[in-house]
Amino acid sequence: MARTISYREALGEALAQEMERDESVIVLGEDNAGGAGSPGEDDAWGGVLGVTKGLYHRFPGRVLDTPISESAFVGAAIGAATSGLRPVAELMFIDFMGVCFDQIFNQAAKFRYMFGGKAKTPVVIRTMYGAGLRAAAQHSQALYPIFTHIPGLKVVVPSSPYEAKGLLIQSIRDDDPVIFCEHKAMYDVTGDVPEDSYTIPFGEAGVVRDGDDVTIVAIGRMVSVAEEAAKQLAESGVEAEIIDPRTTSPLDTETILESVENTGRLVVVDEATPRCNLATDISALVAKEAFGSLRAPIEMVTAPHTPVPFSDALEDLYIPDAQRVANAVKTVVEWKR
Amino acid sequence: MNDAIRKVVMPKWGLSMTSGKVTEWIASEGDEIADGDDLAEIDTDKIAGALESADEGVLRRIIAQVGEDVPVGATIALIAPADVPDAELDEAALLAREELDSGAVAEVAGPVTGSVEVDGRTVCFAALGEGEETVVLVHGYGGDKNSWLFVQEPLSQSHTVYALDLPGHGESTKDVGDGSLDVLAGAVLGLLAERGIERAHLVGHSLGGAVVVAAAAREPARVASLTLIAPAGFGSRINAGYLRGFAEARSRRELKPHLAALFADPGQVTRQLADDLMRYKRLDGVDKALGALLGTLLDGDEPALDVAPLLSEVDVPVAVVWGRQDAVLPATNGEGLDDVEYVERAGHMVHLEQPNAVVVAVNAVTNRR
């Protein structure tokens, strides 16, 4: 039965249902249970944000707490994936991925290709991205574009509890390495989610709102920001179509292009810093493939090219908001040659 | 307020609807209104449809403006006989306007959802109304209880109305066993037994039409009447391409073109409809269920079901409603049946395109003795 649950609960339910269905699914990472190896309560944490809470006792031996050793446990997860398990590793902050780039970029992403299609690496790396929680420059980045850049990786950026569950189940069942990016400010966002297991395929964008005046492509948490902007815009008679790619790799280019061919205007909203991010990537795609349909230059709404500030006031200015999106839409709608 | 002044309120179409917008007033102030007349086009974030009048009289005042977001249950217009003085209507209109502006609209109770266990499967339902007699609505292939949204509410004014999810559909268990009519009819009869409903009027659309016939043949004492809407199991024609296309579509893009076969008006095929259907199709187990049921419906490209012999065993009032432009089970399939009500401007989904025709047919057959 569909009920309203949080993004956090949707992720936990996806993990539990897949662990129930398939014994080869395991979970590993820092504090996924919490308290392991020390006196006191086990399962004290359930991951830093409580996503894996309850799995430790329900699936004995299949939830592994690791030391603070990202390079080791991500490597272990990838190795386990090549030899028959379906590990879901939780790497707390996407900002810490740097210490295991070799395992991810040069090993996991290459196995299928370099072994002539004979190797599969069904590993999921769940990780938190994004600004807004006063977590400062080393814990707030939106680094999904880096992974999108690497052939051989699939990159998932869900925008709602419904997507979080269906895309995580799809990620676990997928035979390739998946970087699953959860926005840290979204865990308490709620929405309708079916109780049954379900999957959402990779490379199929969601159309969140229909409109004929402008296409807004928004990534992850920016989808809700775009929706807020679209509501404001509708009051002044501008109807925005909002496209949520759901996965940045593979990217559903067809849905984006079809929409721009109809509206003639594009605004891309991406929380990542502006050089080589999804906004530039999608803008380049549209400029090349749908140039003839464009009635105005493309607008990009992104973070500035700076580290995420620790000052509350500056961090609030750093993150794209509905007003900036609405202003960008006005710019493209009112543009005259 | 003068009892002769009747409020037209924003309807609640489906469990999740909390507000809606009038996109067009079909009737104007001063128009004579009959029961069932279309009053306005209403749009919600999910669906659009025409609001039909449940009263008769003159449309005296329009309260909700086009484009205004109005909570479910709020008064959007007033209907009254021509002899009610204008002053009284002005007063009622003022009150309604104030209620709308203040947002203090009492919440409207929607259908109550629940489930029963039948043969090891969970069968979910939504029930509305408190009438003495019970009507049970049975959807077709790939449908669910929400497909009756325009029909369940008007019928609930005089009946207790259940809409159920057949096995393999909606929120019910997705396992359909061998997918036979027997399994599906068993779910309908099981719902009646579990809910303590001794006798019910069964309404079935498409595959659901064949299901209710099978249920009536199996336990005739439990069935008070049958309303068959574009039922499967009669005649010799079936759109096998549509059925396979629906079952096999893997994305919104693949599915959408097939959905045009369901409606007379292609504008009914919205992105939202395709999205909602894909949400359903992506639930674990649905693929297998739709595959098994396809085997029940099709023998190669021909219809596999023939329930005419079963219907001839049943001695209850029967009504048949068919959309003239049905492109899934063509209306010519009704030729062997008595008293078929053919509905203009309706395709296969008569209850979505011309809901009033279905409401009238069900009300007529349930009153027949």
Interface residues (C-beta under 8 A of the other chain):
Chain A: M1 A2 Y162 G166 D192 P194 E195 D196 S197 Y198 T199 I200 P201 E204 G206 V207 D210 E254 T255
Chain B: S16 T113 S115 C124 E171 K174 R250 S251 R252 R253 R271 D275 R279 R282 L283 D284 G285
